[in-house]
């Protein structure tokens, strides 16, 4: 033991530690003024309108758009001339739509007293028989009622129904122009049919439809087509094909004196512009400008005193609000079912019933 023990030392108090706040000082909050409040209000209103539009479009469309008017776009020649040559466009698939863009162009040209001739610009693989014949009928009515010439300018493709509507030129000479790379012709009719019975048999699926007569279910893809059914469809095709050839003869008078020459061409084959000119399916190899010049000459107008225009769709309210073209409908069961309906086509395509597009 330590003979001289030391008394215990009292604990020394710890020096206080100074805490330094390194965070930057808070900036004073800025209050939104009147302008900021208005901006927020407009943003909320815009989001609300957008939401209502999308909900309406999803459940069948909303009646926000007035009928779309067509506006003129200047193309060439004298911008301020009174007399007009109008370019009417037939572009893409031709469907059974009586209020389509092509029909609206025809109607507007018919009502405009300053229109003196029409150049029909065709760039189409064709479409339904009824849709093609509908446009042909109204183009001929426009030509006859107004008494002015119609000249055709073919684009990259003017096949089948596209060639059909081109016959609206009537018997006017030198009235059908094809570009050097145009494909045209395909004079013929097709009713698409697919036999999926073997595939459905592998899956154990049978056609168990109940019909008032066996022919009511003819053409079903779930069973093989009988010879009776095939003959019925063939008769439909043959009669429709006969009308196609009559329409071609009305627009190509040379085939009226020589129908056998048309029979040799009307095999559904597509021809180049050069082949089509050799066979008499078109008159001239030339571009849109040459067709316009021909229309001016036929209408007995002065090149320096005529305005060439075409029509464009006027943007709808939906387009303005959303800044883009929006489909007017969402899922449409009627359109899906319509794809399954057997029908005849003036069309050059491998999958006609699966293609939907409007005019």
MOFENLIN-V180968 format. One record per residue. N is the residue number from 1. RES is the residue in three letters. PSI is psi in whole degrees, -180 to 180 (* if undefined). Layout:
[[N | RES | PSI] [N | RES | PSI]]
//
This chain:
[[1 | UNK | 148] [2 | UNK | 122] [3 | UNK | -22] [4 | UNK | 75] [5 | UNK | 143] [6 | UNK | 140] [7 | UNK | 148] [8 | UNK | 140] [9 | UNK | 136] [10 | UNK | 147] [11 | UNK | 133] [12 | UNK | 136] [13 | UNK | 140] [14 | UNK | 142] [15 | UNK | 136] [16 | UNK | 140] [17 | UNK | 128] [18 | UNK | 122] [19 | UNK | 124] [20 | UNK | 123] [21 | UNK | 109] [22 | UNK | -2] [23 | UNK | 143] [24 | UNK | 150] [25 | UNK | 143] [26 | UNK | 137] [27 | UNK | 146] [28 | UNK | 137] [29 | UNK | 138] [30 | UNK | 133] [31 | UNK | 139] [32 | UNK | 132] [33 | UNK | -168] [34 | UNK | -40] [35 | UNK | -43] [36 | UNK | -40] [37 | UNK | -41] [38 | UNK | -40] [39 | UNK | -43] [40 | UNK | -42] [41 | UNK | -44] [42 | UNK | -38] [43 | UNK | -45] [44 | UNK | -40] [45 | UNK | -41] [46 | UNK | -42] [47 | UNK | -38] [48 | UNK | -44] [49 | UNK | -44] [50 | UNK | -42] [51 | UNK | -44] [52 | UNK | -40] [53 | UNK | -45] [54 | UNK | -38] [55 | UNK | -42] [56 | UNK | -42] [57 | UNK | -36] [58 | UNK | -37] [59 | UNK | 38] [60 | UNK | 0] [61 | UNK | 151] [62 | UNK | 146] [63 | UNK | 62] [64 | UNK | -23] [65 | UNK | 128] [66 | UNK | 164] [67 | UNK | 132] [68 | UNK | 121] [69 | UNK | 158] [70 | UNK | 136] [71 | UNK | 151] [72 | UNK | 143] [73 | UNK | 125] [74 | UNK | 137] [75 | UNK | -52] [76 | UNK | 178] [77 | UNK | -142] [78 | UNK | 112] [79 | UNK | -35] [80 | UNK | 16] [81 | UNK | 156] [82 | UNK | -46] [83 | UNK | 145] [84 | UNK | 148] [85 | UNK | 123] [86 | UNK | 132] [87 | UNK | 114] [88 | UNK | 125] [89 | UNK | 130] [90 | UNK | 101] [91 | UNK | 125] [92 | UNK | -166] [93 | UNK | 141] [94 | UNK | 116] [95 | UNK | 175] [96 | UNK | 71] [97 | UNK | 110] [98 | UNK | -8] [99 | UNK | 27] [100 | UNK | 176] [101 | UNK | -39] [102 | UNK | -45] [103 | UNK | -39] [104 | UNK | -35] [105 | UNK | -44] [106 | UNK | -46] [107 | UNK | -42] [108 | UNK | -38] [109 | UNK | -37] [110 | UNK | -35] [111 | UNK | -12] [112 | UNK | 110] [113 | UNK | -15] [114 | UNK | -9] [115 | UNK | 125] [116 | UNK | -11] [117 | UNK | 160] [118 | UNK | 136] [119 | UNK | 115] [120 | UNK | 110] [121 | UNK | 110] [122 | UNK | 124] [123 | UNK | 80] [124 | UNK | 143] [125 | UNK | 0] [126 | UNK | -157] [127 | UNK | -142] [128 | UNK | 155] [129 | UNK | -48] [130 | UNK | -43] [131 | UNK | -42] [132 | UNK | -44] [133 | UNK | -33] [134 | UNK | -48] [135 | UNK | -41] [136 | UNK | -45] [137 | UNK | -47] [138 | UNK | -30] [139 | UNK | -41] [140 | UNK | -39] [141 | UNK | -41] [142 | UNK | -45] [143 | UNK | -45] [144 | UNK | -41] [145 | UNK | -39] [146 | UNK | -18] [147 | UNK | 27] [148 | UNK | 162] [149 | UNK | 152] [150 | UNK | 127] [151 | UNK | 141] [152 | UNK | 136] [153 | UNK | 113] [154 | UNK | 136] [155 | UNK | -139] [156 | UNK | -31] [157 | UNK | 126] [158 | UNK | 72] [159 | UNK | 150] [160 | UNK | -112] [161 | UNK | -29] [162 | UNK | -36] [163 | UNK | -36] [164 | UNK | -51] [165 | UNK | -23] [166 | UNK | -20] [167 | UNK | -1] [168 | UNK | -7] [169 | UNK | -20] [170 | UNK | -148] [171 | UNK | 19] [172 | UNK | 127] [173 | UNK | 154] [174 | UNK | 53] [175 | UNK | -5] [176 | UNK | 118] [177 | UNK | 134] [178 | UNK | 139] [179 | UNK | 160] [180 | UNK | -29] [181 | UNK | 12] [182 | UNK | 142] [183 | UNK | 132] [184 | UNK | -177] [185 | UNK | -124] [186 | UNK | 49] [187 | UNK | 110] [188 | UNK | 177] [189 | UNK | 144] [190 | UNK | 137] [191 | UNK | 105] [192 | UNK | 141] [193 | UNK | 137] [194 | UNK | 129] [195 | UNK | 104] [196 | UNK | 16] [197 | UNK | -40] [198 | UNK | -43] [199 | UNK | -44] [200 | UNK | -32] [201 | UNK | -37] [202 | UNK | -30] [203 | UNK | -2] [204 | UNK | 26] [205 | UNK | 128] [206 | UNK | 151] [207 | UNK | 110] [208 | UNK | 34] [209 | UNK | 149] [210 | UNK | 119] [211 | UNK | 158] [212 | UNK | -21] [213 | UNK | 148] [214 | UNK | -32] [215 | UNK | -16] [216 | UNK | -27] [217 | UNK | 18] [218 | UNK | 146] [219 | UNK | 3] [220 | UNK | 137] [221 | UNK | -5] [222 | UNK | 1] [223 | UNK | 160] [224 | UNK | 143] [225 | UNK | 133] [226 | UNK | 166] [227 | UNK | -35] [228 | UNK | -46] [229 | UNK | -44] [230 | UNK | -39] [231 | UNK | -37] [232 | UNK | -47] [233 | UNK | -38] [234 | UNK | -38] [235 | UNK | -40] [236 | UNK | -45] [237 | UNK | -44] [238 | UNK | -43] [239 | UNK | -41] [240 | UNK | -38] [241 | UNK | -37] [242 | UNK | -39] [243 | UNK | -39] [244 | UNK | -47] [245 | UNK | -34] [246 | UNK | -40] [247 | UNK | -41] [248 | UNK | -41] [249 | UNK | -33] [250 | UNK | -30] [251 | UNK | -14] [252 | UNK | 81] [253 | UNK | -25] [254 | UNK | -28] [255 | UNK | -13] [256 | UNK | -37] [257 | UNK | -19] [258 | UNK | 70] [259 | UNK | -26] [260 | UNK | -33] [261 | UNK | -38] [262 | UNK | -39] [263 | UNK | -36] [264 | UNK | -28] [265 | UNK | -27] [266 | UNK | 62] [267 | UNK | 4] [268 | UNK | -3] [269 | UNK | 145] [270 | UNK | 138] [271 | UNK | 150] [272 | UNK | 168] [273 | UNK | -42] [274 | UNK | -43] [275 | UNK | -42] [276 | UNK | -39] [277 | UNK | -41] [278 | UNK | -40] [279 | UNK | -4] [280 | UNK | 14] [281 | UNK | -28] [282 | UNK | 165] [283 | UNK | -46] [284 | UNK | 151] [285 | UNK | 116] [286 | UNK | 167] [287 | UNK | -176] [288 | UNK | -37] [289 | UNK | -40] [290 | UNK | -38] [291 | UNK | -40] [292 | UNK | -44] [293 | UNK | -40] [294 | UNK | -40] [295 | UNK | -40] [296 | UNK | -42] [297 | UNK | -44] [298 | UNK | -34] [299 | UNK | -1] [300 | UNK | 49] [301 | UNK | 165] [302 | UNK | 128] [303 | UNK | -31] [304 | UNK | 0] [305 | UNK | 43] [306 | UNK | 146] [307 | UNK | 127] [308 | UNK | 124] [309 | UNK | 166] [310 | UNK | 165] [311 | UNK | 146] [312 | UNK | 153] [313 | UNK | 141] [314 | UNK | 132] [315 | UNK | 137] [316 | UNK | 174] [317 | UNK | -39] [318 | UNK | -42] [319 | UNK | -42] [320 | UNK | -44] [321 | UNK | -40] [322 | UNK | -9] [323 | UNK | 19] [324 | UNK | 164] [325 | UNK | 128] [326 | UNK | 135] [327 | UNK | 133] [328 | UNK | -10] [329 | UNK | 153] [330 | UNK | -131] [331 | UNK | 127] [332 | UNK | 105] [333 | UNK | -35] [334 | UNK | -41] [335 | UNK | -39] [336 | UNK | -45] [337 | UNK | -33] [338 | UNK | -30] [339 | UNK | -23] [340 | UNK | -4] [341 | UNK | 126] [342 | UNK | 133] [343 | UNK | 161] [344 | UNK | 148] [345 | UNK | 140] [346 | UNK | 85] [347 | UNK | 140] [348 | UNK | 95] [349 | UNK | 160] [350 | UNK | -24] [351 | UNK | 62] [352 | UNK | -38] [353 | UNK | -9] [354 | UNK | -1] [355 | UNK | 126] [356 | UNK | 131] [357 | UNK | 146] [358 | UNK | 165] [359 | UNK | *]]
//
